[in-house]
Amino acid sequence: MFKWSESRTEAISDGVFAVVLTIMVLDIKPPVNDSWAEISLLLRNLLIYLISFGIVSQYWVIHQELFSHVKQPSINY
């Protein structure tokens, strides 16, 4: 019914990575007041997000590299 399409598979996987990165940023909340404790908590959460973003982005690049070598899938029915 549907033929395998490399561009469709890449689009789905790119969408999954985009959703993961979007969900990660939802955990960062703005500070309620201007106390040093609130600001340090915000900076800590931003640092954690940036590190996580780098790791997920690295997986995305590796995933794209692997898919660039796929020519035709082997489907056995």
N, CA, C and O atoms as a Tripos MOL2 file, in Angstrom:
@<TRIPOS>MOLECULE
protein
  308   307    77     0     0
PROTEIN
NO_CHARGES

@<TRIPOS>ATOM
      1 N           0.8160   -1.1850    0.0000 N.3       1 MET1
      2 CA          0.0000    0.0000    0.0000 C.3       1 MET1
      3 C           0.8700    1.2640    0.0000 C.2       1 MET1
      4 O           0.7390    2.1080   -0.8870 O.2       1 MET1
      5 N           1.7430    1.3920    0.9790 N.am      2 PHE2
      6 CA          2.6550    2.5310    1.0140 C.3       2 PHE2
      7 C           4.0510    2.0470    0.6730 C.2       2 PHE2
      8 O           4.4900    0.9990    1.1470 O.2       2 PHE2
      9 N           4.7250    2.7950   -0.1300 N.am      3 LYS3
     10 CA          6.1140    2.4660   -0.4410 C.3       3 LYS3
     11 C           7.0120    3.1840    0.5610 C.2       3 LYS3
     12 O           6.6780    4.2440    1.0910 O.2       3 LYS3
     13 N           8.1660    2.5610    0.7960 N.am      4 TRP4
     14 CA          9.1230    3.1720    1.7150 C.3       4 TRP4
     15 C           9.6960    4.4190    1.0630 C.2       4 TRP4
     16 O          10.1290    4.3980   -0.0890 O.2       4 TRP4
     17 N           9.6870    5.4840    1.8090 N.am      5 SER5
     18 CA         10.2360    6.7290    1.3050 C.3       5 SER5
     19 C          11.2320    7.2610    2.3250 C.2       5 SER5
     20 O          10.9040    7.4440    3.4970 O.2       5 SER5
     21 N          12.4410    7.5040    1.8670 N.am      6 GLU6
     22 CA         13.4860    7.9900    2.7700 C.3       6 GLU6
     23 C          13.1210    9.3550    3.3380 C.2       6 GLU6
     24 O          13.3730    9.6210    4.5140 O.2       6 GLU6
     25 N          12.5350   10.2160    2.5260 N.am      7 SER7
     26 CA         12.1980   11.5560    3.0000 C.3       7 SER7
     27 C          11.0860   11.5140    4.0500 C.2       7 SER7
     28 O          11.0930   12.3110    4.9880 O.2       7 SER7
     29 N          10.1400   10.5980    3.9000 N.am      8 ARG8
     30 CA          9.0740   10.4830    4.9100 C.3       8 ARG8
     31 C           9.6190    9.9660    6.2280 C.2       8 ARG8
     32 O           9.2250   10.4390    7.2940 O.2       8 ARG8
     33 N          10.5200    9.0010    6.1640 N.am      9 THR9
     34 CA         11.1230    8.4630    7.3800 C.3       9 THR9
     35 C          11.9670    9.5220    8.0760 C.2       9 THR9
     36 O          11.9230    9.6390    9.3010 O.2       9 THR9
     37 N          12.7250   10.2850    7.3220 N.am     10 GLU10
     38 CA         13.5190   11.3650    7.9100 C.3      10 GLU10
     39 C          12.6330   12.4350    8.5190 C.2      10 GLU10
     40 O          12.9570   12.9720    9.5790 O.2      10 GLU10
     41 N          11.5190   12.7550    7.8690 N.am     11 ALA11
     42 CA         10.6130   13.7770    8.3870 C.3      11 ALA11
     43 C           9.9890   13.3370    9.7090 C.2      11 ALA11
     44 O           9.8430   14.1430   10.6280 O.2      11 ALA11
     45 N           9.6250   12.0720    9.8030 N.am     12 ILE12
     46 CA          9.0440   11.5610   11.0460 C.3      12 ILE12
     47 C          10.0830   11.5920   12.1680 C.2      12 ILE12
     48 O           9.7830   12.0110   13.2860 O.2      12 ILE12
     49 N          11.2830   11.1550   11.8680 N.am     13 SER13
     50 CA         12.3160   11.1530   12.9090 C.3      13 SER13
     51 C          12.6930   12.5840   13.3050 C.2      13 SER13
     52 O          12.9400   12.8440   14.4820 O.2      13 SER13
     53 N          12.7400   13.5060   12.3560 N.am     14 ASP14
     54 CA         13.0070   14.9070   12.6970 C.3      14 ASP14
     55 C          11.8950   15.4620   13.5830 C.2      14 ASP14
     56 O          12.1620   16.2310   14.5070 O.2      14 ASP14
     57 N          10.6650   15.0800   13.3110 N.am     15 GLY15
     58 CA          9.5450   15.5150   14.1390 C.3      15 GLY15
     59 C           9.6480   14.9970   15.5590 C.2      15 GLY15
     60 O           9.3350   15.7160   16.5090 O.2      15 GLY15
     61 N          10.0800   13.7650   15.7130 N.am     16 VAL16
     62 CA         10.2470   13.1920   17.0540 C.3      16 VAL16
     63 C          11.3120   13.9610   17.8280 C.2      16 VAL16
     64 O          11.1130   14.2880   18.9970 O.2      16 VAL16
     65 N          12.4350   14.2490   17.1860 N.am     17 PHE17
     66 CA         13.4770   15.0170   17.8580 C.3      17 PHE17
     67 C          12.9880   16.4230   18.2110 C.2      17 PHE17
     68 O          13.3230   16.9370   19.2790 O.2      17 PHE17
     69 N          12.2050   17.0530   17.3340 N.am     18 ALA18
     70 CA         11.6800   18.3890   17.6110 C.3      18 ALA18
     71 C          10.7250   18.3730   18.8010 C.2      18 ALA18
     72 O          10.7410   19.2890   19.6230 O.2      18 ALA18
     73 N           9.8970   17.3420   18.8950 N.am     19 VAL19
     74 CA          8.9730   17.2300   20.0310 C.3      19 VAL19
     75 C           9.7470   17.0310   21.3290 C.2      19 VAL19
     76 O           9.4000   17.6240   22.3510 O.2      19 VAL19
     77 N          10.7810   16.2140   21.3020 N.am     20 VAL20
     78 CA         11.5930   15.9830   22.5030 C.3      20 VAL20
     79 C          12.2270   17.2860   22.9730 C.2      20 VAL20
     80 O          12.1980   17.5920   24.1650 O.2      20 VAL20
     81 N          12.7980   18.0550   22.0530 N.am     21 LEU21
     82 CA         13.4260   19.3190   22.4260 C.3      21 LEU21
     83 C          12.4000   20.3240   22.9370 C.2      21 LEU21
     84 O          12.7010   21.1030   23.8410 O.2      21 LEU21
     85 N          11.2000   20.3200   22.3760 N.am     22 THR22
     86 CA         10.1480   21.2240   22.8330 C.3      22 THR22
     87 C           9.6690   20.8530   24.2250 C.2      22 THR22
     88 O           9.4640   21.7340   25.0600 O.2      22 THR22
     89 N           9.4880   19.5820   24.4880 N.am     23 ILE23
     90 CA          9.0500   19.1430   25.8150 C.3      23 ILE23
     91 C          10.1040   19.4710   26.8680 C.2      23 ILE23
     92 O           9.7690   19.8110   28.0030 O.2      23 ILE23
     93 N          11.3740   19.3700   26.4920 N.am     24 MET24
     94 CA         12.4320   19.6850   27.4580 C.3      24 MET24
     95 C          12.3860   21.1450   27.8800 C.2      24 MET24
     96 O          12.6300   21.4490   29.0480 O.2      24 MET24
     97 N          12.0820   22.0550   26.9670 N.am     25 VAL25
     98 CA         12.0970   23.4810   27.2990 C.3      25 VAL25
     99 C          10.8950   23.8690   28.1680 C.2      25 VAL25
    100 O          10.9230   24.9120   28.8210 O.2      25 VAL25
    101 N           9.8600   23.0590   28.1870 N.am     26 LEU26
    102 CA          8.6720   23.3780   28.9930 C.3      26 LEU26
    103 C           8.9500   23.3160   30.4860 C.2      26 LEU26
    104 O           8.1760   23.8580   31.2750 O.2      26 LEU26
    105 N          10.0300   22.6720   30.8900 N.am     27 ASP27
    106 CA         10.3600   22.5600   32.3040 C.3      27 ASP27
    107 C          10.9860   23.8360   32.8610 C.2      27 ASP27
    108 O          11.0740   23.9940   34.0790 O.2      27 ASP27
    109 N          11.4190   24.7410   32.0000 N.am     28 ILE28
    110 CA         12.0610   25.9780   32.4550 C.3      28 ILE28
    111 C          10.9630   26.9860   32.7920 C.2      28 ILE28
    112 O          10.1900   27.3940   31.9260 O.2      28 ILE28
    113 N          10.9090   27.3740   34.0540 N.am     29 LYS29
    114 CA          9.8970   28.3210   34.5260 C.3      29 LYS29
    115 C          10.5710   29.6640   34.8310 C.2      29 LYS29
    116 O          11.7030   29.6900   35.3140 O.2      29 LYS29
    117 N           9.8810   30.7770   34.5520 N.am     30 PRO30
    118 CA         10.4570   32.0780   34.8990 C.3      30 PRO30
    119 C          10.4490   32.2670   36.4180 C.2      30 PRO30
    120 O           9.5890   31.7150   37.1040 O.2      30 PRO30
    121 N          11.3960   33.0380   36.9450 N.am     31 PRO31
    122 CA         11.4240   33.2410   38.3990 C.3      31 PRO31
    123 C          10.2140   34.0400   38.8680 C.2      31 PRO31
    124 O           9.7420   34.9400   38.1730 O.2      31 PRO31
    125 N           9.7160   33.6960   40.0640 N.am     32 VAL32
    126 CA          8.5490   34.3790   40.6260 C.3      32 VAL32
    127 C           8.9520   35.7600   41.1500 C.2      32 VAL32
    128 O           8.2440   36.7430   40.9300 O.2      32 VAL32
    129 N          10.0780   35.8270   41.8360 N.am     33 ASN33
    130 CA         10.5890   37.1110   42.3060 C.3      33 ASN33
    131 C          12.0670   37.2200   41.9410 C.2      33 ASN33
    132 O          12.6310   36.3110   41.3330 O.2      33 ASN33
    133 N          12.6840   38.3270   42.3120 N.am     34 ASP34
    134 CA         14.0660   38.5730   41.9030 C.3      34 ASP34
    135 C          15.0870   38.1680   42.9630 C.2      34 ASP34
    136 O          16.1380   38.7960   43.0890 O.2      34 ASP34
    137 N          14.7810   37.1310   43.7180 N.am     35 SER35
    138 CA         15.7410   36.6940   44.7320 C.3      35 SER35
    139 C          16.8590   35.8940   44.0620 C.2      35 SER35
    140 O          16.6860   35.3290   42.9820 O.2      35 SER35
    141 N          18.0080   35.8650   44.7340 N.am     36 TRP36
    142 CA         19.1490   35.1350   44.1880 C.3      36 TRP36
    143 C          18.8640   33.6430   44.1000 C.2      36 TRP36
    144 O          19.3730   32.9680   43.2040 O.2      36 TRP36
    145 N          18.0600   33.1210   45.0150 N.am     37 ALA37
    146 CA         17.7300   31.6920   44.9790 C.3      37 ALA37
    147 C          16.9350   31.3660   43.7180 C.2      37 ALA37
    148 O          17.1900   30.3570   43.0610 O.2      37 ALA37
    149 N          15.9790   32.2170   43.3850 N.am     38 GLU38
    150 CA         15.1690   31.9930   42.1760 C.3      38 GLU38
    151 C          16.0200   32.1250   40.9080 C.2      38 GLU38
    152 O          15.8900   31.3250   39.9810 O.2      38 GLU38
    153 N          16.8810   33.1250   40.8760 N.am     39 ILE39
    154 CA         17.7190   33.3310   39.7000 C.3      39 ILE39
    155 C          18.7300   32.1930   39.5430 C.2      39 ILE39
    156 O          18.9930   31.7450   38.4270 O.2      39 ILE39
    157 N          19.2940   31.7280   40.6540 N.am     40 SER40
    158 CA         20.2380   30.6080   40.5580 C.3      40 SER40
    159 C          19.5300   29.3310   40.1150 C.2      40 SER40
    160 O          20.1070   28.5250   39.3850 O.2      40 SER40
    161 N          18.2800   29.1400   40.5520 N.am     41 LEU41
    162 CA         17.5040   27.9800   40.0940 C.3      41 LEU41
    163 C          17.2360   28.0810   38.5940 C.2      41 LEU41
    164 O          17.3110   27.0800   37.8810 O.2      41 LEU41
    165 N          16.9280   29.2720   38.1200 N.am     42 LEU42
    166 CA         16.7050   29.4740   36.6900 C.3      42 LEU42
    167 C          17.9940   29.2010   35.8990 C.2      42 LEU42
    168 O          17.9600   28.5330   34.8660 O.2      42 LEU42
    169 N          19.1060   29.7110   36.3790 N.am     43 LEU43
    170 CA         20.3810   29.4780   35.6820 C.3      43 LEU43
    171 C          20.7510   28.0030   35.6760 C.2      43 LEU43
    172 O          21.2750   27.4960   34.6840 O.2      43 LEU43
    173 N          20.4810   27.3160   36.7750 N.am     44 ARG44
    174 CA         20.7560   25.8780   36.8280 C.3      44 ARG44
    175 C          19.8960   25.1310   35.8120 C.2      44 ARG44
    176 O          20.3860   24.2560   35.0980 O.2      44 ARG44
    177 N          18.5990   25.4850   35.7520 N.am     45 ASN45
    178 CA         17.7070   24.8300   34.7910 C.3      45 ASN45
    179 C          18.1200   25.1360   33.3520 C.2      45 ASN45
    180 O          18.0190   24.2690   32.4840 O.2      45 ASN45
    181 N          18.5830   26.3620   33.0900 N.am     46 LEU46
    182 CA         19.0500   26.7020   31.7420 C.3      46 LEU46
    183 C          20.3010   25.9120   31.3720 C.2      46 LEU46
    184 O          20.4340   25.4490   30.2390 O.2      46 LEU46
    185 N          21.2060   25.7600   32.3170 N.am     47 LEU47
    186 CA         22.4160   24.9800   32.0640 C.3      47 LEU47
    187 C          22.0700   23.5170   31.7810 C.2      47 LEU47
    188 O          22.6150   22.9090   30.8590 O.2      47 LEU47
    189 N          21.1690   22.9660   32.5740 N.am     48 ILE48
    190 CA         20.7390   21.5780   32.3570 C.3      48 ILE48
    191 C          20.0900   21.4410   30.9820 C.2      48 ILE48
    192 O          20.3330   20.4640   30.2730 O.2      48 ILE48
    193 N          19.2610   22.4250   30.6020 N.am     49 TYR49
    194 CA         18.6090   22.3760   29.2980 C.3      49 TYR49
    195 C          19.6450   22.4390   28.1720 C.2      49 TYR49
    196 O          19.5560   21.6850   27.2040 O.2      49 TYR49
    197 N          20.6220   23.3330   28.2970 N.am     50 LEU50
    198 CA         21.6220   23.4670   27.2410 C.3      50 LEU50
    199 C          22.4490   22.1920   27.0720 C.2      50 LEU50
    200 O          22.7610   21.7890   25.9510 O.2      50 LEU50
    201 N          22.7990   21.5660   28.1870 N.am     51 ILE51
    202 CA         23.5380   20.2990   28.1050 C.3      51 ILE51
    203 C          22.6700   19.2230   27.4570 C.2      51 ILE51
    204 O          23.1380   18.4800   26.5940 O.2      51 ILE51
    205 N          21.4070   19.1380   27.8740 N.am     52 SER52
    206 CA         20.4880   18.1480   27.3000 C.3      52 SER52
    207 C          20.2500   18.4190   25.8220 C.2      52 SER52
    208 O          20.1820   17.4870   25.0200 O.2      52 SER52
    209 N          20.1220   19.6970   25.4580 N.am     53 PHE53
    210 CA         19.9330   20.0680   24.0620 C.3      53 PHE53
    211 C          21.1230   19.6100   23.2300 C.2      53 PHE53
    212 O          20.9530   19.0940   22.1250 O.2      53 PHE53
    213 N          22.3230   19.7970   23.7580 N.am     54 GLY54
    214 CA         23.5260   19.3600   23.0490 C.3      54 GLY54
    215 C          23.5610   17.8610   22.8530 C.2      54 GLY54
    216 O          23.9440   17.3820   21.7860 O.2      54 GLY54
    217 N          23.1620   17.1080   23.8780 N.am     55 ILE55
    218 CA         23.1720   15.6480   23.7740 C.3      55 ILE55
    219 C          22.1420   15.1700   22.7590 C.2      55 ILE55
    220 O          22.4480   14.3320   21.9110 O.2      55 ILE55
    221 N          20.9140   15.7010   22.8410 N.am     56 VAL56
    222 CA         19.8640   15.2890   21.8940 C.3      56 VAL56
    223 C          20.2460   15.7160   20.4720 C.2      56 VAL56
    224 O          20.0030   14.9780   19.5170 O.2      56 VAL56
    225 N          20.8330   16.8890   20.3320 N.am     57 SER57
    226 CA         21.2630   17.3390   19.0020 C.3      57 SER57
    227 C          22.3550   16.4370   18.4380 C.2      57 SER57
    228 O          22.3840   16.1680   17.2370 O.2      57 SER57
    229 N          23.2410   15.9760   19.2930 N.am     58 GLN58
    230 CA         24.2860   15.0630   18.8470 C.3      58 GLN58
    231 C          23.6760   13.7480   18.3560 C.2      58 GLN58
    232 O          24.1030   13.2080   17.3350 O.2      58 GLN58
    233 N          22.6750   13.2320   19.0830 N.am     59 TYR59
    234 CA         21.9850   12.0220   18.6250 C.3      59 TYR59
    235 C          21.2900   12.2680   17.2930 C.2      59 TYR59
    236 O          21.2660   11.3800   16.4400 O.2      59 TYR59
    237 N          20.7200   13.4630   17.0970 N.am     60 TRP60
    238 CA         20.0340   13.7770   15.8520 C.3      60 TRP60
    239 C          21.0380   13.7880   14.6900 C.2      60 TRP60
    240 O          20.7450   13.2680   13.6130 O.2      60 TRP60
    241 N          22.2080   14.3740   14.9050 N.am     61 VAL61
    242 CA         23.2310   14.4180   13.8500 C.3      61 VAL61
    243 C          23.6950   13.0010   13.5080 C.2      61 VAL61
    244 O          23.8480   12.6630   12.3340 O.2      61 VAL61
    245 N          23.9180   12.1800   14.5230 N.am     62 ILE62
    246 CA         24.3290   10.7880   14.2810 C.3      62 ILE62
    247 C          23.2360   10.0410   13.5220 C.2      62 ILE62
    248 O          23.5270    9.2630   12.6130 O.2      62 ILE62
    249 N          21.9780   10.2770   13.8960 N.am     63 HIS63
    250 CA         20.8480    9.6420   13.2280 C.3      63 HIS63
    251 C          20.8010   10.0510   11.7520 C.2      63 HIS63
    252 O          20.5880    9.2090   10.8800 O.2      63 HIS63
    253 N          20.9960   11.3360   11.4760 N.am     64 GLN64
    254 CA         21.0080   11.8100   10.0910 C.3      64 GLN64
    255 C          22.1680   11.1960    9.3030 C.2      64 GLN64
    256 O          22.0240   10.8500    8.1310 O.2      64 GLN64
    257 N          23.3020   11.0690    9.9610 N.am     65 GLU65
    258 CA         24.4690   10.4590    9.3040 C.3      65 GLU65
    259 C          24.1930    8.9970    8.9500 C.2      65 GLU65
    260 O          24.5470    8.5360    7.8650 O.2      65 GLU65
    261 N          23.5640    8.2780    9.8690 N.am     66 LEU66
    262 CA         23.2400    6.8730    9.5850 C.3      66 LEU66
    263 C          22.2480    6.7550    8.4360 C.2      66 LEU66
    264 O          22.3950    5.8840    7.5780 O.2      66 LEU66
    265 N          21.2380    7.6220    8.4120 N.am     67 PHE67
    266 CA         20.2490    7.5520    7.3440 C.3      67 PHE67
    267 C          20.8100    7.9750    5.9970 C.2      67 PHE67
    268 O          20.2640    7.5940    4.9610 O.2      67 PHE67
    269 N          21.8770    8.7470    5.9830 N.am     68 SER68
    270 CA         22.4430    9.1550    4.7010 C.3      68 SER68
    271 C          23.0970    7.9800    3.9790 C.2      68 SER68
    272 O          23.3290    8.0510    2.7730 O.2      68 SER68
    273 N          23.3960    6.9030    4.6990 N.am     69 HIS69
    274 CA         24.0230    5.7280    4.0850 C.3      69 HIS69
    275 C          23.0070    4.6700    3.6580 C.2      69 HIS69
    276 O          23.3840    3.6870    3.0200 O.2      69 HIS69
    277 N          21.7420    4.8460    3.9940 N.am     70 VAL70
    278 CA         20.7190    3.8650    3.6230 C.3      70 VAL70
    279 C          20.2940    4.1270    2.1840 C.2      70 VAL70
    280 O          19.8830    5.2330    1.8310 O.2      70 VAL70
    281 N          20.4010    3.1000    1.3690 N.am     71 LYS71
    282 CA         19.9960    3.2340   -0.0280 C.3      71 LYS71
    283 C          18.6200    2.6100   -0.2690 C.2      71 LYS71
    284 O          17.7470    3.2340   -0.8720 O.2      71 LYS71
    285 N          18.4360    1.3910    0.1980 N.am     72 GLN72
    286 CA         17.1650    0.6740    0.0070 C.3      72 GLN72
    287 C          16.9910   -0.2560    1.2050 C.2      72 GLN72
    288 O          17.9050   -1.0090    1.5410 O.2      72 GLN72
    289 N          15.8410   -0.2090    1.8420 N.am     73 PRO73
    290 CA         15.6320   -1.1260    2.9770 C.3      73 PRO73
    291 C          15.3810   -2.5500    2.4800 C.2      73 PRO73
    292 O          14.8830   -2.7560    1.3740 O.2      73 PRO73
    293 N          15.7300   -3.5090    3.3020 N.am     74 SER74
    294 CA         15.4370   -4.8910    2.9400 C.3      74 SER74
    295 C          14.1880   -5.3220    3.7130 C.2      74 SER74
    296 O          14.2140   -5.4650    4.9360 O.2      74 SER74
    297 N          13.1150   -5.5210    2.9840 N.am     75 ILE75
    298 CA         11.8440   -5.9070    3.5940 C.3      75 ILE75
    299 C          11.5330   -7.3320    3.1540 C.2      75 ILE75
    300 O          11.3710   -7.6070    1.9650 O.2      75 ILE75
    301 N          11.4520   -8.2150    4.1110 N.am     76 ASN76
    302 CA         11.1140   -9.6200    3.8200 C.3      76 ASN76
    303 C           9.7180   -9.9030    4.3660 C.2      76 ASN76
    304 O           9.4650   -9.7700    5.5640 O.2      76 ASN76
    305 N           8.8250  -10.2940    3.4730 N.am     77 TYR77
    306 CA          7.4590  -10.6080    3.8880 C.3      77 TYR77
    307 C           7.2920  -12.0900    4.0230 C.2      77 TYR77
    308 O           6.2070  -12.5600    4.3660 O.2      77 TYR77
@<TRIPOS>BOND
     1     1     2 1
     2     2     3 1
     3     3     4 2
     4     3     5 am
     5     5     6 1
     6     6     7 1
     7     7     8 2
     8     7     9 am
     9     9    10 1
    10    10    11 1
    11    11    12 2
    12    11    13 am
    13    13    14 1
    14    14    15 1
    15    15    16 2
    16    15    17 am
    17    17    18 1
    18    18    19 1
    19    19    20 2
    20    19    21 am
    21    21    22 1
    22    22    23 1
    23    23    24 2
    24    23    25 am
    25    25    26 1
    26    26    27 1
    27    27    28 2
    28    27    29 am
    29    29    30 1
    30    30    31 1
    31    31    32 2
    32    31    33 am
    33    33    34 1
    34    34    35 1
    35    35    36 2
    36    35    37 am
    37    37    38 1
    38    38    39 1
    39    39    40 2
    40    39    41 am
    41    41    42 1
    42    42    43 1
    43    43    44 2
    44    43    45 am
    45    45    46 1
    46    46    47 1
    47    47    48 2
    48    47    49 am
    49    49    50 1
    50    50    51 1
    51    51    52 2
    52    51    53 am
    53    53    54 1
    54    54    55 1
    55    55    56 2
    56    55    57 am
    57    57    58 1
    58    58    59 1
    59    59    60 2
    60    59    61 am
    61    61    62 1
    62    62    63 1
    63    63    64 2
    64    63    65 am
    65    65    66 1
    66    66    67 1
    67    67    68 2
    68    67    69 am
    69    69    70 1
    70    70    71 1
    71    71    72 2
    72    71    73 am
    73    73    74 1
    74    74    75 1
    75    75    76 2
    76    75    77 am
    77    77    78 1
    78    78    79 1
    79    79    80 2
    80    79    81 am
    81    81    82 1
    82    82    83 1
    83    83    84 2
    84    83    85 am
    85    85    86 1
    86    86    87 1
    87    87    88 2
    88    87    89 am
    89    89    90 1
    90    90    91 1
    91    91    92 2
    92    91    93 am
    93    93    94 1
    94    94    95 1
    95    95    96 2
    96    95    97 am
    97    97    98 1
    98    98    99 1
    99    99   100 2
   100    99   101 am
   101   101   102 1
   102   102   103 1
   103   103   104 2
   104   103   105 am
   105   105   106 1
   106   106   107 1
   107   107   108 2
   108   107   109 am
   109   109   110 1
   110   110   111 1
   111   111   112 2
   112   111   113 am
   113   113   114 1
   114   114   115 1
   115   115   116 2
   116   115   117 am
   117   117   118 1
   118   118   119 1
   119   119   120 2
   120   119   121 am
   121   121   122 1
   122   122   123 1
   123   123   124 2
   124   123   125 am
   125   125   126 1
   126   126   127 1
   127   127   128 2
   128   127   129 am
   129   129   130 1
   130   130   131 1
   131   131   132 2
   132   131   133 am
   133   133   134 1
   134   134   135 1
   135   135   136 2
   136   135   137 am
   137   137   138 1
   138   138   139 1
   139   139   140 2
   140   139   141 am
   141   141   142 1
   142   142   143 1
   143   143   144 2
   144   143   145 am
   145   145   146 1
   146   146   147 1
   147   147   148 2
   148   147   149 am
   149   149   150 1
   150   150   151 1
   151   151   152 2
   152   151   153 am
   153   153   154 1
   154   154   155 1
   155   155   156 2
   156   155   157 am
   157   157   158 1
   158   158   159 1
   159   159   160 2
   160   159   161 am
   161   161   162 1
   162   162   163 1
   163   163   164 2
   164   163   165 am
   165   165   166 1
   166   166   167 1
   167   167   168 2
   168   167   169 am
   169   169   170 1
   170   170   171 1
   171   171   172 2
   172   171   173 am
   173   173   174 1
   174   174   175 1
   175   175   176 2
   176   175   177 am
   177   177   178 1
   178   178   179 1
   179   179   180 2
   180   179   181 am
   181   181   182 1
   182   182   183 1
   183   183   184 2
   184   183   185 am
   185   185   186 1
   186   186   187 1
   187   187   188 2
   188   187   189 am
   189   189   190 1
   190   190   191 1
   191   191   192 2
   192   191   193 am
   193   193   194 1
   194   194   195 1
   195   195   196 2
   196   195   197 am
   197   197   198 1
   198   198   199 1
   199   199   200 2
   200   199   201 am
   201   201   202 1
   202   202   203 1
   203   203   204 2
   204   203   205 am
   205   205   206 1
   206   206   207 1
   207   207   208 2
   208   207   209 am
   209   209   210 1
   210   210   211 1
   211   211   212 2
   212   211   213 am
   213   213   214 1
   214   214   215 1
   215   215   216 2
   216   215   217 am
   217   217   218 1
   218   218   219 1
   219   219   220 2
   220   219   221 am
   221   221   222 1
   222   222   223 1
   223   223   224 2
   224   223   225 am
   225   225   226 1
   226   226   227 1
   227   227   228 2
   228   227   229 am
   229   229   230 1
   230   230   231 1
   231   231   232 2
   232   231   233 am
   233   233   234 1
   234   234   235 1
   235   235   236 2
   236   235   237 am
   237   237   238 1
   238   238   239 1
   239   239   240 2
   240   239   241 am
   241   241   242 1
   242   242   243 1
   243   243   244 2
   244   243   245 am
   245   245   246 1
   246   246   247 1
   247   247   248 2
   248   247   249 am
   249   249   250 1
   250   250   251 1
   251   251   252 2
   252   251   253 am
   253   253   254 1
   254   254   255 1
   255   255   256 2
   256   255   257 am
   257   257   258 1
   258   258   259 1
   259   259   260 2
   260   259   261 am
   261   261   262 1
   262   262   263 1
   263   263   264 2
   264   263   265 am
   265   265   266 1
   266   266   267 1
   267   267   268 2
   268   267   269 am
   269   269   270 1
   270   270   271 1
   271   271   272 2
   272   271   273 am
   273   273   274 1
   274   274   275 1
   275   275   276 2
   276   275   277 am
   277   277   278 1
   278   278   279 1
   279   279   280 2
   280   279   281 am
   281   281   282 1
   282   282   283 1
   283   283   284 2
   284   283   285 am
   285   285   286 1
   286   286   287 1
   287   287   288 2
   288   287   289 am
   289   289   290 1
   290   290   291 1
   291   291   292 2
   292   291   293 am
   293   293   294 1
   294   294   295 1
   295   295   296 2
   296   295   297 am
   297   297   298 1
   298   298   299 1
   299   299   300 2
   300   299   301 am
   301   301   302 1
   302   302   303 1
   303   303   304 2
   304   303   305 am
   305   305   306 1
   306   306   307 1
   307   307   308 2
@<TRIPOS>SUBSTRUCTURE
     1 MET1         2 RESIDUE 1 A MET
     2 PHE2         6 RESIDUE 1 A PHE
     3 LYS3        10 RESIDUE 1 A LYS
     4 TRP4        14 RESIDUE 1 A TRP
     5 SER5        18 RESIDUE 1 A SER
     6 GLU6        22 RESIDUE 1 A GLU
     7 SER7        26 RESIDUE 1 A SER
     8 ARG8        30 RESIDUE 1 A ARG
     9 THR9        34 RESIDUE 1 A THR
    10 GLU10       38 RESIDUE 1 A GLU
    11 ALA11       42 RESIDUE 1 A ALA
    12 ILE12       46 RESIDUE 1 A ILE
    13 SER13       50 RESIDUE 1 A SER
    14 ASP14       54 RESIDUE 1 A ASP
    15 GLY15       58 RESIDUE 1 A GLY
    16 VAL16       62 RESIDUE 1 A VAL
    17 PHE17       66 RESIDUE 1 A PHE
    18 ALA18       70 RESIDUE 1 A ALA
    19 VAL19       74 RESIDUE 1 A VAL
    20 VAL20       78 RESIDUE 1 A VAL
    21 LEU21       82 RESIDUE 1 A LEU
    22 THR22       86 RESIDUE 1 A THR
    23 ILE23       90 RESIDUE 1 A ILE
    24 MET24       94 RESIDUE 1 A MET
    25 VAL25       98 RESIDUE 1 A VAL
    26 LEU26      102 RESIDUE 1 A LEU
    27 ASP27      106 RESIDUE 1 A ASP
    28 ILE28      110 RESIDUE 1 A ILE
    29 LYS29      114 RESIDUE 1 A LYS
    30 PRO30      118 RESIDUE 1 A PRO
    31 PRO31      122 RESIDUE 1 A PRO
    32 VAL32      126 RESIDUE 1 A VAL
    33 ASN33      130 RESIDUE 1 A ASN
    34 ASP34      134 RESIDUE 1 A ASP
    35 SER35      138 RESIDUE 1 A SER
    36 TRP36      142 RESIDUE 1 A TRP
    37 ALA37      146 RESIDUE 1 A ALA
    38 GLU38      150 RESIDUE 1 A GLU
    39 ILE39      154 RESIDUE 1 A ILE
    40 SER40      158 RESIDUE 1 A SER
    41 LEU41      162 RESIDUE 1 A LEU
    42 LEU42      166 RESIDUE 1 A LEU
    43 LEU43      170 RESIDUE 1 A LEU
    44 ARG44      174 RESIDUE 1 A ARG
    45 ASN45      178 RESIDUE 1 A ASN
    46 LEU46      182 RESIDUE 1 A LEU
    47 LEU47      186 RESIDUE 1 A LEU
    48 ILE48      190 RESIDUE 1 A ILE
    49 TYR49      194 RESIDUE 1 A TYR
    50 LEU50      198 RESIDUE 1 A LEU
    51 ILE51      202 RESIDUE 1 A ILE
    52 SER52      206 RESIDUE 1 A SER
    53 PHE53      210 RESIDUE 1 A PHE
    54 GLY54      214 RESIDUE 1 A GLY
    55 ILE55      218 RESIDUE 1 A ILE
    56 VAL56      222 RESIDUE 1 A VAL
    57 SER57      226 RESIDUE 1 A SER
    58 GLN58      230 RESIDUE 1 A GLN
    59 TYR59      234 RESIDUE 1 A TYR
    60 TRP60      238 RESIDUE 1 A TRP
    61 VAL61      242 RESIDUE 1 A VAL
    62 ILE62      246 RESIDUE 1 A ILE
    63 HIS63      250 RESIDUE 1 A HIS
    64 GLN64      254 RESIDUE 1 A GLN
    65 GLU65      258 RESIDUE 1 A GLU
    66 LEU66      262 RESIDUE 1 A LEU
    67 PHE67      266 RESIDUE 1 A PHE
    68 SER68      270 RESIDUE 1 A SER
    69 HIS69      274 RESIDUE 1 A HIS
    70 VAL70      278 RESIDUE 1 A VAL
    71 LYS71      282 RESIDUE 1 A LYS
    72 GLN72      286 RESIDUE 1 A GLN
    73 PRO73      290 RESIDUE 1 A PRO
    74 SER74      294 RESIDUE 1 A SER
    75 ILE75      298 RESIDUE 1 A ILE
    76 ASN76      302 RESIDUE 1 A ASN
    77 TYR77      306 RESIDUE 1 A TYR
